[in-house]
Amino acid sequence: MNPTSDVPLEREVLVDVEPIYRDDESSREESRYVFSYTVTIHNHSARSVQLLARHWRITQGSGKVQEVRGKGVVGQQPMIGPGQTFRYTSRAILDGPVGVMEGSYTCVDTASQRPFEVSIAPFRLAGPNQIH
């Protein structure tokens, strides 16, 4: 791709998420179910981008919805160059053994300073032996 590509940046910055149930940190008795999730952001464009903010929507098995917004991720606002990836791990604590997370990142094309949104597809959080 060249920097003048007609493909919108929001279609060239892709996100993969791998959730893991943390049995060692969870407690059924306390209705505390901990999940870590590793996010990999792939910049398939020919432009550098910077991740400025995050928005997560966490839907618990009970139907309760939590919205989380903030600057950057894990205390950073990473720059991701052409063809590069950025990976981080974070966690979510639910009150039940199943849930779904989805969201978006607000990024900026560092050359033009044009902001754009990158969607994060819904992914399932499930403890062991959950069939939801």
N, C-alpha and C positions, 0 to 999 in steps of 0.2 A: 504494500500500500504506500502511496505517497501522501504527503501532508495535505494535499488538496483533494483527497478522496471524497466522493459523494456519500460514502457510508457514514451515517451519524455515529459519533463516538459512543453514544449509549448502546450501540449494537456491537462495538468492538472492544468494550471493556466487559468482561464476563466474570461471574462469581460462582465458585464451587464451595459447598459447605459439607463437612463431615462431622456429624454429631456423635458423641459417645456418652453413654450413661456412666456416671461415677458412683458405683455402688459403695466404695470406700468412704464417700463423703455424704451419702444419703442416709435418711432415717425414716423408715416406714412409720414408726411410733410418733415421730414429730411431723409427719406429712411434709417431709423435706426430700425432694428428688432433684439431685444435682446432675446437670449435663454440661460437658465441655463441648465446644464446637470449634473446629479449625476451619478458617475461611481462607481461601486462596483467590486473590483478585488477579486476573490475567489481562494485561493490556496488549491486545492484538493490533492496535493502531500504530501509525507512524508518528504519533504525537505523544509528548509527555503529558501526564495528567496528575493531578493532586487530589487526594481524598480529603474533603473538608469536614463532612458531617455524616452521621449515621441516623437511621430511623429503623427501629425494630417494632414489630407487632407480634406479641407473644400471646397465643390463645391456649389456655389450659384446657385439659380434658373436661373440666367443670363448666367450661364456657366463658370463664372469666378472661378478660382481655387486658393486657398491659401494653402500653406504648412507651418506648424508650427512645429518647432523642439526645444527641450530644455531639460535641465537637470530636472529629476524628474517630480513631479506634485505638484501644489500649494506650491512650495517652499520646498518640502520634497522629499527624496529618501527613501521611506518606506521599512522596513523589514516586510515581511509577513510570519509568521510561518506556519507550517503544519496545515491544517484545518482551518486557519484563513482567515479573509477578511479585506480589507482596502477600505474605502469609502471616496470620496471627491466630492465636487461640484465646478464646474467652469462655465464659460460662453463663448458664441460666439456671435459676433455682425455681422449681415448680412446686405446687402444693399437692400434685398428684403425679402418677407415673407416666402420663402421656400429655403431649402438647404439640403445637405447631408454631414454628417461627417463620416470619417472612419480613421483608423490608426493602430498604433502598439506601444507597449512598449518594450524597451530593458531592460531585466532583467538579473540577474546573480544568479546562484545556489551558495549560500553562502559557502557551504562545498567544492565544487570543483572549484569555481570561474569561472565556464563555463558560458559564456553569451548565452542568447537565446532570441528570439523574440516572443511576444504574440500579435496575431492579434486582432484588434477591428473591428468587423463587421460593415458595413455601417448602420447608423441610420438616420432617417429623422428629419429635423427641419422644422416645419410648424406652421405658425400663424393660428389664428382662421379662419374658413371657407375656408381653402385652400384644394383643392382636387388633387394637383400634386402628 
